Amino acid sequence: MTSDPNVYAYRGRHLLTAYHDRHQHIPNVDLSTVTPVLQNPAPSPDLPVGVIGTGTAGLYTAMIFESLGIDYHLIDADAPGRVGGRLFTYHFPNGGPYDYYDVGAMRFPDTPFMKRTFDLAKNRNLKLTLIPYILQMIAPSANTWLLYNNARASNQVPSVTDDPFSVSSYVTDSSLRTPQGVSTKVEEVLQPFRDLFRTSPAGTPDMASAMDVLFEQTNNFSTRSYMFQNGTSADDINWCETIDKSTGWYDRAFTETIIESLAFNWPSTPLPGPEQPKSDPSQGWYCFDGGSSTLPQAMFKSLSPQAQQDTEFLSPVTAISRDPTKEVMRLSINGTQSPREYSAIISTVPLPRLSLMDLTGVNINDNYAQWSAIRELQYGPSVKVGMKFSTPWWETALPMPIHGGQSFTDLPIRTVVYPSYPAGAQPQNMSKVLIVSYTWTQDAERMGALINSDGTARPELLELIFRDLAAVHGVTVDWLKSFYTEGDYFAWDWLHNPLTMGAFAFFGPGVYDTNDVYSEMLQPAARGKLFFAGEATSTCHAWVAGALDSAWRAVDQYLALNLPDYQQKFWDLWGPTEYWDESDNQDLIALNRKLMERHLVIGLHKDGVKME
């Protein structure tokens, strides 16, 4: 196992430290002196903790509570039995066991920041099977394709030379006209900041100091604005973005791009000199045998039969309030007369859904920065379209078979994803389902306009997909349609799904330090009775690991303010810190706890709790 640092953990500590520095005017008191002021009684046997949402954060919260003997109640707006939130596997009717595709999260890297995910999958008696995921085929077997400007080339990137896509009249920097040139340019843009984290003859860099410098120099830039300021033309930036990501992706925070680069490819080559790239970009990636939905389904089934039976589905929460006379929390469910009562509430729903709830009853406006964070945080759009064919033609009928990996294009479908399952199967026995289009950002917004809420789409979307798919693979539309039965497709748009309103948190420049979105969302509301979880409230947002980490943190906060005697057992069972890979580092554990206790004090002060 790798011993690389968890860059997301260092990001979290940097953000909290900076936030605390800006709130030095708030009394620096011990948390233990504040909790008695809250007058928060221990939960009554007939007043459970309400957990909103049955995605991975909500189900992980439930598993933790059950292990501690704490009564809880799950509530979800989705259909009965539909758990998992944005972990969603679609199985085609009348298909075989592997005729499915993951509409949501589909691949998991075995890296430091994913350790809680792998602990859940392997060590919690969920009886799940992880199989290798082929992220990208490598030369000499890289038989996937690149199609840009109506010119097609092999995805064996180093072999693509000169100007394969005839963009010389558009791309002014001649070195960027090949995919390898774009890759080199992106590496050059990131390298000065990656170097902050590389070892040198002077020794291992101080991670906290490196993170400080990173934020100071990059936080107010998007990737686009940083490249433009440093001399790259607008057309060249757009071309790099087209090859590298999706339309509009470079508008997100430049800091995000750098940290993601570090998380997935920690710099192992010491200074001085250039970094050495990984030989196999697919190394260490996995998927769930049977689809990602097997994870939340197994989590739900691991709960007690009574907890499963008591879970309320089709129950969208419309309001959260606190009754100060009874010290209870109330949830209003759409279409019901009387609100539910709970000892406390942990909300794991996506922030766009949370922003639609009436939160005035928890005095959210007393801390406008927190309400603003809930309202402002952007969620990125994402669309996937899967098609089932009579045979996996990409494996069996092309001159150069494709087994896993992805093809890329500037046509509307943007990315084609080939299945990696079942593991070890012969080509003819591979899944017959192809993700014929996977899009993000502006590309997804446009595709999503053609998709209906039931998974069907307008006819022109299907014609577009066949046209683009044929072009990418150098075949005819009629040839593709010979393997297709009308109606064997499923399309999904996360942005316009009413229960998610987006696929994942998408932080723009300045959002972290300037607007304190992350730090504000980590504070409880309703005087220590309402807690927020979900991937957006984690430094590792957009990943299942982030959702799990956020659930750990929300439970830890709840226990600290309500049931501190339970914390040691909680730490023993579920790890002593939010960042699982740091569980053996006592110094970091102590620092994490110190930061979170101070954060709770600041949050309670802003919520009107008097500090002695």
N, C-alpha and C positions, 0 to 999 in steps of 0.2 A: 504494500500500500504506500502511496506517496505521502511524504511529510511536508508537502508544500503548505505555506501559510494560507489561512482562510482570509482572502482579501476583503470579503464582505463583512467579516467580523471587525476588521480594522476600520472599514468605512463606518460601521455603526458606532464604534467608540469615538472616532473623530467627530461625527455629527453630534453625538450627545455631549462630548466635552465642549465643543464650540457653543452649543446651545446653552449649556450651564454657565459658561463664561459670560454670555449675554444676559444672564439672569442672576447675577451675583447680588442684586438688591433684595432677593428673596431670602429670608432667614435660613441659615445653614444649620438646621436642627436635625436630630436623629429621628429616623422614621418611627422608632418605637415610642417616641414621645407624642407623635401625631396621631397614631391609630386610635388611642383611647378617646381622643376628641371627636372622632368620627361617629362614635356610638353605634358601630356596626355590630349587631349581635351575630353570633354564629347562626348559620342557616337552620331554620326550623325543619323538623322532619317532613312537614307538609308544605314547605316552601323550597322547592329545588332551585338550582341555578338554571336559568334559561339560556340555551345555546341556539342562536339563530344561524341556520345554514347547515347543510349536511355535505358540504364539500370536504376536502381533506383536512382543512383547519378545524371545521366543526366536529368531524368524526374523531380526529386526534384528541381534541378537547374532551370529547365524551369518553374515549378510551382511558385517558388520564384520570378523569373524575371517577370512573368505575374502579380503577385500580386503587384509588384512595378511599373508596367507600363514601364518596360525596354524591348526594342525590342531584340529578340533572334532568333536563327535559329538552329534547331536540325538536326544532320547528323549522319547516322548510316550505317554500312556495312552490316547489316542483311537484310533479305527479307522484302518486304513491309508489314507493319502491325505487324511485329514480334518485339515487344518491351519487355524489361525486362532483357536482357542480361542473367546473370546466375540465374535469376528467371524464370524457365521454367517448365511448367506443360504439360505433354504429355497426351492427351485424346485418348483413343483407338477408332479407327473407328468402327461404329456400336455398340458401347457400351452404357451403361446407363449413367446418369448424374454423377455418382460417379466412373465410370470406368476410372480412371486416376491415375497418380502418379507424384510427384514432382521430376523432374530430377535434379533440383538444390536445393536451400534452401527450407526446408519443415517444420521447427518447430521453434517457437519463444518463448523464456522464458520471462515472465513478471518480469524483473529485472531492477535495476536502469539504466543500460547502454542501455536498449531497449526502454526507454520512448519515444524517438523521433519516433521510429517505431510504437508504439501503438498510439501516437498522430496522426500520419499520417493515420492510419487505422480507427481510431474512430472519429476524430475531424475535418477532412478536407472535409467532404461531399462526400466521395468516395463510400458510400453505400456498405461497405464490412461487411462480417460476420466472426468473429473469433469463433472457436469452440475448446473445450479442446483437447489437443494432449496427447495421452498416451505414454509417453517416455518408461516406463517399468512397466509391471505389478508387483504387490507386493504380497508377501505371505499373505494368503494361496492360492491365485489364480494365482501365477506366473507359468503359464503353458508353458512358452517358454523354450528353450532348450540350453544346452551347449554341444558341441561335439569337443573334443580335443583328439588327439592321437588315433582316432578311437574308443573312449569310450564316451558314451552318458550319460548325467546327467541332472536332472531338474535344471532350472535356479533359483530355490529357494535357493540362495547362502548359507545362514546359514545352510541349511540341508545337504549340500554336505560336507562330511567329509573324513578323512583318505587320500587315494591316488586314487581318482576316475578316474584319467586319466592315471594311471600306468606310472608315470614319475620319479619314485624314482631313477632310474639309471642315469637320466639326471639332475634333479633338486637337488642340493646338500643340500640346506636348507630345511629341512623337513616341516617347517612351511609354505612354499610357494606352497605346492602340491595341495592345495584347492583354489578355487576362492576367498574365504573369506581371506585366508592367503595372497594372492597377494594383495587384497584390503587393508589389514592391513599394508602390507609392503609399498605400495605406500603412504598411509596416514602417516606412520612413516617418510618417506623421505621428505614429504612436511611439516610436522607439525612444525619444528623449524621456518620456514618462515611464516607460517600461524600465529604462536604465536606472531610475530612482530605486527600484526594488531588486536590482541585481547585486550579487556579492562582488567585491572588488579586493584588490590587494590589501586594502585597509580593513577588510572584514565584512561581516554581514550588515546590511543597512538597518538602521532603526526604522521599523515599520511605521510607527506612529508619526515620526518626523517626515518620512517619505509621503505618507498620506496627507499631511498638512501641506506640503509643497504641491502635491498633485491638485488639491482643491483650490489652493491659492492661485494657481496658474491656469486652471482649466474650467472652473465651476461656472463661470459666466458665459462660456462659449457653447454653441452647438458644434457638432463636427463640421458642418458646412461653414459657419462663420470663422472657425479657427483656421480651416484650410484657406479660406478666402483672404483672411488677414495676413497669412503667411505666403501669399503670392500665387496661389493656384487660381486659375480663371474659373468663372462660374460654369462655363461649358465643361471644362475638365472635371470639376467637382461633380456635376450632374452625371457625367459618364462614369466616374468612379463609383458613385452611388448606385447606378444602374447595374453595374457588374457585381458590386460588392453586396448590396442589400436590396432594399425596395424603395419605391418612390416616396420621398419624404423622410426616410429613416435618418438621414444625416441632420435632421432638424432636432433630434433629441440631444440631451446633454452630452457634451464631449467627454465629460468625466465618466458617464455610463459606458461609452465605447471603450475607454481605456481599461476600466475595471473589469469589464466583460472579457477583454483580451487577456488580462492577467489571470482571471479565474479559470479560463479554459486552456490556457497555455502559459503556465508560470515560467518565468525566465530562469532556466537552469544553467545557462552558459554564463560564467563569470566575466566581469570586465577585466581588462580591456578587450576590445575585439567585438565582432558581430555575434549575434545570437545564432544558434544552430536550430533550424526548424525541426518539428517532429517528423518522423519518417512515415507515420501512419496516422492521418487525422481521424480515423474511425476508432482508434485504440481506446478502450475503456468506456464505450457507449453501450447501453443496454435498453431493452424494451420488455414489457410484460407479455409473456406467452398467454394469448387470449385477449390482449388489449389492455390499455391502461385502466379501463373501468373495473378490471378485476381487483385493483387495489382498494378503492372505496367500498366496493361490494363486500370484500373480505373484512374490511374494517367494521362495516355495519353489522355483519353477521357475527363478529367477535363480541359484540355487546350482549348484555343479558337479554333473554327473550322478552322480558317485561319492558326494557328500554326500547327494543325494536317495536314492540306493539304500541307503546305510548307515543312514538314519534308522530308528530302531526305534519302531514303533507298537505299540499294545496292550501297553505296558510300564510299568505303574504303579510308581513308585518307592516302596518301603516303608521304606527306611533309607538314611541318609547317614553315612559314618564316615571318619575319617582314620587312616592307619597311620603313626605317628610314626617307625617304624624305617625305612620306605622312602620317607617323604615323598610318599605318594600318597593320593588320595581314592578312596573306594569307594562304589558305588551298589548297593543290593540291589533287584532287580526281583521283584515278586510272581510266585511260581511257578517261579523259576529257582534252581539249586543254588549257583552261585558268583557273587559280586558282580563288577561291572565296575570296572576301575581307570582313574583319570584323574589328570592332573596338577593339575587344579583343577575346580571345579564352579560354574556359574552357574544358580541356580534361578529360573525365571520363573513358577512355578505360583502360583495364588491362595493366599493365606495359609491359608484353611481347609484346603486339601489339604496344604500344608506342615506344618500342625500335627498331621496324622495320621501323619507319618513319624517313625521313630525317629531322633532327632537326638542321642541321648546319646553316640554315637561321635564327635561333633565337640565334645564338652564344652560343649554349649549351656547346661547348668545353671551353668557358671562365670560366665555373664553372664545372670542370671535376668531382668534387665530386657528383654533381647532375646527370650528365650523367652516372656516374658509378653506382649510386643508381638505376636509371632506368634499367640499363643493368643487374645488379647483383641480384636483389631481386628474390628469388626463389618462385615459385608457386607450391603448392602441387597438385598432381594428384588425381583424384577421378572418379570412375566409378559407375554407377547405371544401373541395368537391371530390368525392370518391365515385368511381365507376366500377361495376363488376362486369367482367368479360367472360366469355365461354372458356377461354384458356389464357394463361399468362403469356400473351404473345411476345412481350418484351424479353421473356426468358427463352422462348421456344421457336419464335418465327422470324427473328431479325438476324441478319448476317453476323452481327456481333452481339451476343446475348447480354442482357443487363440484369445483374443480380444485386439488388440494393442500390443505395446511392440516390443521387438527384441529378436532373437536368435543369438548365436555367435558360431563360429567354427574356427579351424585352417585350414580348407579346403579352396580352392581358393575363394569360394563365400563369406567367412568371416562373413558377417552380413546379416540376413534376417529381413526385417522391415514389420510389419503387420499394415494394415490401421486402423485409428481411426475414420473413417467417413463412412457414415453420422452419425452425433451425435444422440444418442438415438435410433438408428435403431435396429430392431430385427436381430439376427445373419444371417438369410437367406437373409436379405436385405442390408447387409454390402457390401462395395466395393468388387468387384471380382478381383481386381488387387493387386498383391503382389510384393513388391520389393524383388526379389529373390536373389539379390546380391548387396551389398553396400560396396565398398572398397575404401581405401585411400592408399597413399604413394606407396611403392613397390608392394603391392598387386594389386593396381589399374594399375600400369604400365604394369604388366603382363597380366591382364585381358584386358586392352585396346588394346594390340597388336592383339586381336582376334575380334575387333569391327570395323565396317566400318563407314564411315562418315554419311551415311544415316539412321543410327539406326539399321541396320541389323548386323549380326555377322557370323563368320565362324561356320559351323555345329558342330565342336568339342566343341565350347563354350556352345551350347545348351545342348549337351550330358553331359558335365561337370556339368552344373547347375542342371539338373534333377538328376544326380548321387548324388551330394552333398546335394540337397534339400531333397531327399529321406532319406539319411543317418541322417540328422539332425532331421527329424520327425519320424524316425523309421518305414517308410513305403517302399513300393517297387516303382521302377521307373514306372512300368506299371500302378500301381494304380494312381500315379500322372498324368501320360499322359492321363488317362481316363477322366480327367477334362479339358484337354488342346486341343485347335485347332491349328494346325500347322500355324505358322506365327504370332500368337497373342503374340508378345513380342516387346519390344523396348529397345535398349541398347545404352548407351551414355558414351563417354569418353571425359571428359573436357580437359585433357591435350593435346589431338590431335585435338581439335576443333580449326580451324584456327582463330576464332574471340576471343578466350579466352586464349588458350595455357596454361591452368591450371585452377584449381577450386577456389583457394584462396591463399592469401599470406602466406608463410610458412617461418618464420624467424628462422635462425640458430643462434648458440651461437655467441655472440660478435657483431652481426649485428646492434643492437640498438645504443650502446654507442661508440663502437670502430669505426665502419664504418659510423655512422650517417645517415643510409639509411632513417629512418623516418624523421629526421630533414631536410635533404636536399630536400625531396619530398614536404615538406610544403612551400618551397620558390617559388615565381613566377619566371618566366624567361621572356626574351624579354622585359626587362625594365618595368615590371609590366603590361604586355599585355597577358601573357600566364600563366594559372593557372592549377594545377593538382588536381584532385579529384578521388574518387573511394576507395573501402574498404582498399586497400593496403596503402593508405595515411592517414589512421586513426589508432589510438591506439587500436581501437576495430575492427581490421581487421578480415576478414573471416565471418563477419556478415552484414546483411542488415543495421543494426543500424550504423555500421561503414561507409558504403557508404553514408547514409543520413547525418551523422555528417560531413563527408568530403565535401559534397556539400555545407552545411551551411558555413563551413570554407572558401571554395574557393570563394563563393559569397561575404562573409564578406571581404576577402582580395581584391577582385575586386572593391568593393564599396569604401574601404578605400583608394585605390590608384587612383580611377577614378571618383567616384561619392559619396564623403563622406556625402553630404547632404541627401542621401537616407538611411544612416545607421540606424538612429533612427527608421524610419518606418519599416525597415527590422527587427530590434530587437523586435519591438512591435508585429509584426505578426508571427515571426518564432523563437522567443526565443532570449534572450540577450547573449547567450553563446553557444559554440559548444556542450556542455554537458547539455542536456535538463533538467536533474534532478537537476542541480545546479542553475536553473534560479531564485530561491528565495534567493540565498546566494550572497549578494552584494560584500562581500570581495573576493569571488572566481571569480565573474564576473570581478571585477576590475583587479585581478591578471591575469586572462586569457587574457584580452585585453592588458595589459602591456606586457606580454610575446609575444603575437602575433605581436604587433607593433614593438617590438625590433627585432623579427624574420624577419619581412619585411625589416627593415633597413639593417640588416646583408645580407639578400638575394640580395637586390638592390646594396649594396656595392660590393658584389662578382660578380654582373652582370655588373659592370663597371660604376655605377652611382656615380658621385662625391658627397661627403659629405662636407658640409661647416663647 
